[in-house]
Amino acid sequence: MRQLPALCHFLPYTCSQVTNPSIDPLREPMELKTYLGRKPDKLEFDENGRLVTKLTPQLVLNVPIMFSAMSFGSISLNACESLARAATQLGIYYNTGEGGLHSSLYRYGKNTIAQVASGRFGVHADYLNAAAALEIKIGQGAKPGIGGHLPGEKVRAEVSATRMIPEGSDAISPAPHHDIYSIEDLRQLIYALKEATNYAKPVIVKIAAVHNVAAIASGIARAGADIIAIDGFRGGTGAAPLRIRDNVGIPIEMAIAAVDTRLKEEGIRHQVSVVAAGSMRNSADIIKAIALGADAVYIATSALIAIGCHMCQKCNTGKCNWGIATQDPQLVKRLNPNIGARRLVNLITAWEHEIKEMLGGMGINSIESLRGNREMLRGVGLTQKEMDILGIKAAGE
Amino acid sequence: MKRVYALEEYCVGCRLCEINCTVAHSESKDIIWAFKVEEPRPLPGILVEEVKPISFGLQCRHCDDAECIKSCITGAMHRDERGAVVCNADKCVGCWTCIMACPYGTIKRNEDKGNVVSKCDLCPDLPQPACVSNCPNEALIYVDRG
């Protein structure tokens, strides 16, 4: 499955020609601002035209891209800080992963998504309240069905203090949350987190893209989540068991399309935002994910490549030569967060320009108009069944 | 005045600052020529101190109250118009009192070149010192910290 070509290669997007004008983003304004979170069923105004409806908390993104969950422990503090600084500069969000939030990173809290995963490492009231949003991780695309594995060699003093575990001990997160065995259980955790943070922060539930993802997403939306993150099967990691990484899960394009269709059919699409993750390699992948129904995307591997990852796939050894997936002080120094943050800002800014160019080519001046607009995509070399699931027509139709 | 400061948390001890200092003070300004052909090869004004995992590039601090200037018997060691502490090789007699006086140990004997001392001169001909421009991890910065 690892060798399969990415599905988005078969999904060319359209662009404007004679009958509808394309837009030049260098000359005309383009809107990429994205609000993630539960939207109200309807808006009510008083006689003076003021909004009466109480709005739910939203995440505001300048670009519909966020940095996906990578824990302090799996990656170095300098790598975390690069992501945090870049997210702050760009007006987007980065995710702490399961490793808690290092004390030096609390100042980036407004651009932080705090993850609560099955191991509950580093979770306490300050951690939850420091962040802009909370994420419950049920599964991740690289290794659906198994928890995290942080080898004891990487658990040094700082990681140990942040995760609240003994120094040198393996941090093995359980595969399931031992308090979640149903949608009702999930609802309890969602509301426990909301209660802990005074209902001021949206709650994300992250699941891996699996066969019944649409039904699960529907359940998650009804359980009270504000945002659903779906992690596709090409999600990257250097530390997942090979057979799991290469053989579990479904392509993110199929999962997003199925979830978007299901939520629309049930009339609850507005209650929840959908974030696509896993295998977002370039801005065209992002455009296609958004056209298939995602509100925003998570990127992780591409972000790490921007800060120097060479994909040697040896993250599990803790000897990352680039100072990213290591805790060895001599190696961590190799990544200067000033340089890392600058490179990440370059990456996202370049993608922002590319997304605007692509939107302009389609004759659209706002990312909102592309969201779930599957008319913009066509399928080449796909079966009718696949195109039905994706909700797109064949090229030429 | 602007000085070179080492950020020990990002210095990986690659010693490219030493190499680029030598190149910047060579006749040819060419890395291959400076190391393979030029004789005598200029001494670097910066030295990387290293006890892993800690390392940092150390060069003349251009002290406000410089012991080397005070101790110099000929007046060769002086402060130039930029505020940098530099040695006038024409006046230097090679008594090496400055070397003993320097609290940082950043002045070196240069026995190849007329028995004078060699030290950081903050690269007067460049926009910023060569060590700062060429540090691959931005572990050296050239700023005014007062």
Boltz contact constraints between the chains, C-beta under 6 A:
constraints:
  - contact:
      token1: [A, 329]
      token2: [B, 53]
      max_distance: 6.0
  - contact:
      token1: [A, 330]
      token2: [B, 52]
      max_distance: 6.0
  - contact:
      token1: [A, 330]
      token2: [B, 53]
      max_distance: 6.0
  - contact:
      token1: [A, 333]
      token2: [B, 10]
      max_distance: 6.0
  - contact:
      token1: [A, 333]
      token2: [B, 12]
      max_distance: 6.0
  - contact:
      token1: [A, 334]
      token2: [B, 12]
      max_distance: 6.0
  - contact:
      token1: [A, 336]
      token2: [B, 10]
      max_distance: 6.0
  - contact:
      token1: [A, 336]
      token2: [B, 137]
      max_distance: 6.0
  - contact:
      token1: [A, 336]
      token2: [B, 138]
      max_distance: 6.0
  - contact:
      token1: [A, 338]
      token2: [B, 138]
      max_distance: 6.0
  - contact:
      token1: [A, 339]
      token2: [B, 138]
      max_distance: 6.0
